[in-house]
Amino acid sequence: MRDLVYPPVVLFIKGVWKYLGLQFKFTGIDNIPEKGGAILAINHIGYLDFAIAGTAALPKKRFVRFMAKKEIFDHKLAGPLMRGMHHICVDRSSGSSSFVAALRYLRNGEIVGIFPEATISRSFEIKELKTGAVRLAMGSDTPIIPTIVWGSQRIITKKVKADWKRNRFPITVAFGEQFIVKKGEDVDAAEAELRRLMKELLTKVQDEYPDSHKGQRWAPARLGGTAPTPEQVEIEWAEHLREKANKEERA
């Protein structure tokens, strides 16, 4: 696969990281294969997770092809860049085409990045996962690499004011051991095991993070932060759906 767009975008992104003064820590890089297909199953805590996880894979000289929602591809500026970097468009009204595309990439030896939580976790905990990563692993006979990003939510995340100042935030990306899923295994059981592995790796990363979580908006309530709990997020989402339904009834 020819990459004419990806290398200059990488240079630009590295310039952004340098401007922000971010302090990166990458662990478990050897779990990424030097050749062949693999799936990065990444937690989702901020809008920069894809760029940060992609940066962490560069020491292995691998470009990650991310699965991203159609709205990004429809953007007049981001769309051409996403297509030029051979990322995978996910149209939620027709998910089969993106699944087939990802399967083809994996069988051709590419690394595919997927956010199995589907949306940003406002509690910064691991949400319930979709089964796409597991089904892709089964269909392509490639390993899943549980991947944790931590610290990106301090720059820009959902419903929190962005902070683009040069703050030298510590950013951690941890790649866990390869998780092998065989064809014919129980999909739900494999998805539950992947979630367990991601939660375990997240806890390890948080325990080793150099800055205190106590009293911080970017930290989960479990660690003394002031982010909403998973239960609070669920209640807010249910209220949002009720309000949306009421508006549609009145329209």
RAQUI-V462888 format. One record per backbone hydrogen bond with DSSP energy under -0.5 kcal/mol. CO is the residue of the C=O (numbers start at 1). NH is the residue of the N-H. E is the energy in kcal/mol with one decimal. If there is no record, write none. Layout:
co:CO nh:NH e:E
co:CO nh:NH e:E
This chain:
co:2 nh:4 e:-0.6
co:5 nh:9 e:-1.8
co:6 nh:10 e:-2.5
co:7 nh:11 e:-1.9
co:8 nh:12 e:-2.0
co:9 nh:13 e:-2.8
co:10 nh:14 e:-2.6
co:11 nh:15 e:-1.6
co:12 nh:16 e:-1.9
co:13 nh:17 e:-2.4
co:14 nh:18 e:-2.2
co:15 nh:19 e:-2.3
co:16 nh:20 e:-2.4
co:17 nh:21 e:-1.1
co:17 nh:22 e:-1.6
co:20 nh:168 e:-1.6
co:22 nh:24 e:-0.8
co:23 nh:171 e:-2.7
co:25 nh:173 e:-2.5
co:27 nh:175 e:-2.5
co:28 nh:31 e:-2.1
co:29 nh:32 e:-2.1
co:31 nh:33 e:-0.6
co:37 nh:143 e:-0.5
co:38 nh:40 e:-0.5
co:38 nh:112 e:-2.5
co:39 nh:41 e:-0.8
co:39 nh:145 e:-3.7
co:40 nh:42 e:-0.8
co:40 nh:114 e:-2.9
co:41 nh:147 e:-2.9
co:43 nh:45 e:-0.5
co:44 nh:121 e:-3.1
co:46 nh:49 e:-1.2
co:48 nh:52 e:-2.5
co:49 nh:53 e:-2.9
co:50 nh:54 e:-2.2
co:51 nh:55 e:-1.9
co:52 nh:56 e:-1.9
co:53 nh:57 e:-1.0
co:54 nh:58 e:-0.5
co:55 nh:58 e:-1.1
co:57 nh:60 e:-1.4
co:57 nh:62 e:-1.1
co:58 nh:61 e:-3.0
co:63 nh:111 e:-0.7
co:64 nh:66 e:-0.8
co:65 nh:113 e:-2.0
co:66 nh:68 e:-0.6
co:66 nh:88 e:-3.0
co:68 nh:90 e:-2.8
co:69 nh:72 e:-1.4
co:69 nh:73 e:-0.9
co:70 nh:74 e:-1.7
co:71 nh:75 e:-0.6
co:72 nh:75 e:-0.8
co:75 nh:79 e:-2.1
co:77 nh:81 e:-0.9
co:78 nh:82 e:-2.9
co:79 nh:83 e:-2.5
co:80 nh:84 e:-2.4
co:81 nh:85 e:-1.8
co:82 nh:87 e:-2.4
co:83 nh:86 e:-1.4
co:84 nh:5 e:-0.6
co:87 nh:89 e:-0.6
co:88 nh:68 e:-2.7
co:89 nh:91 e:-0.7
co:90 nh:70 e:-2.1
co:90 nh:92 e:-0.8
co:91 nh:94 e:-2.2
co:94 nh:97 e:-0.6
co:94 nh:98 e:-0.5
co:95 nh:99 e:-1.9
co:96 nh:100 e:-2.4
co:97 nh:101 e:-2.2
co:98 nh:102 e:-2.5
co:99 nh:103 e:-2.3
co:100 nh:104 e:-2.2
co:101 nh:105 e:-2.2
co:102 nh:106 e:-2.4
co:103 nh:107 e:-2.2
co:104 nh:108 e:-1.3
co:105 nh:110 e:-2.5
co:106 nh:109 e:-1.7
co:110 nh:38 e:-1.3
co:110 nh:112 e:-0.5
co:111 nh:65 e:-3.0
co:112 nh:40 e:-2.7
co:113 nh:67 e:-2.5
co:114 nh:42 e:-2.7
co:114 nh:116 e:-0.8
co:115 nh:118 e:-2.4
co:116 nh:130 e:-3.2
co:117 nh:119 e:-1.4
co:120 nh:122 e:-0.8
co:121 nh:124 e:-1.0
co:125 nh:127 e:-0.6
co:131 nh:135 e:-2.5
co:132 nh:136 e:-2.5
co:133 nh:137 e:-2.1
co:134 nh:138 e:-2.3
co:135 nh:139 e:-2.2
co:136 nh:140 e:-1.8
co:137 nh:141 e:-1.5
co:137 nh:142 e:-1.0
co:143 nh:39 e:-2.5
co:144 nh:146 e:-0.7
co:144 nh:179 e:-3.7
co:145 nh:41 e:-1.5
co:146 nh:176 e:-3.7
co:147 nh:43 e:-1.7
co:148 nh:174 e:-2.5
co:150 nh:172 e:-2.8
co:151 nh:154 e:-1.5
co:152 nh:155 e:-1.6
co:152 nh:156 e:-1.5
co:155 nh:163 e:-3.1
co:156 nh:47 e:-1.5
co:156 nh:48 e:-0.5
co:157 nh:160 e:-1.1
co:160 nh:157 e:-0.5
co:165 nh:167 e:-1.9
co:169 nh:23 e:-2.4
co:171 nh:25 e:-2.2
co:172 nh:150 e:-2.7
co:173 nh:27 e:-2.4
co:174 nh:148 e:-2.5
co:174 nh:176 e:-0.6
co:177 nh:146 e:-0.6
co:178 nh:180 e:-0.6
co:179 nh:144 e:-2.6
co:179 nh:181 e:-0.5
co:182 nh:185 e:-1.9
co:186 nh:190 e:-2.3
co:187 nh:191 e:-2.5
co:188 nh:192 e:-2.2
co:189 nh:193 e:-2.0
co:190 nh:194 e:-2.4
co:191 nh:195 e:-2.2
co:192 nh:196 e:-2.0
co:193 nh:197 e:-2.4
co:194 nh:198 e:-2.3
co:195 nh:199 e:-2.6
co:196 nh:200 e:-2.4
co:197 nh:201 e:-2.2
co:198 nh:202 e:-2.5
co:199 nh:203 e:-2.3
co:200 nh:204 e:-1.8
co:201 nh:205 e:-2.4
co:202 nh:206 e:-2.7
co:203 nh:207 e:-2.4
co:204 nh:208 e:-1.5
co:205 nh:209 e:-0.6
co:206 nh:209 e:-0.8
co:213 nh:216 e:-1.9
co:216 nh:219 e:-1.3
co:216 nh:226 e:-2.5
co:216 nh:227 e:-0.5
co:219 nh:227 e:-1.9
co:220 nh:223 e:-1.6
co:220 nh:225 e:-2.4
co:221 nh:224 e:-1.9
co:224 nh:215 e:-3.3
co:229 nh:233 e:-2.4
co:230 nh:234 e:-2.1
co:231 nh:235 e:-2.1
co:232 nh:236 e:-2.5
co:233 nh:237 e:-2.3
co:234 nh:238 e:-2.2
co:235 nh:239 e:-2.2
co:236 nh:240 e:-2.2
co:237 nh:241 e:-2.3
co:238 nh:242 e:-1.9
co:239 nh:243 e:-2.5
co:240 nh:244 e:-2.4
co:241 nh:245 e:-2.3
co:242 nh:246 e:-2.4
co:243 nh:247 e:-2.2
co:244 nh:248 e:-2.0
co:245 nh:249 e:-1.9
co:246 nh:250 e:-1.9
co:247 nh:251 e:-1.4
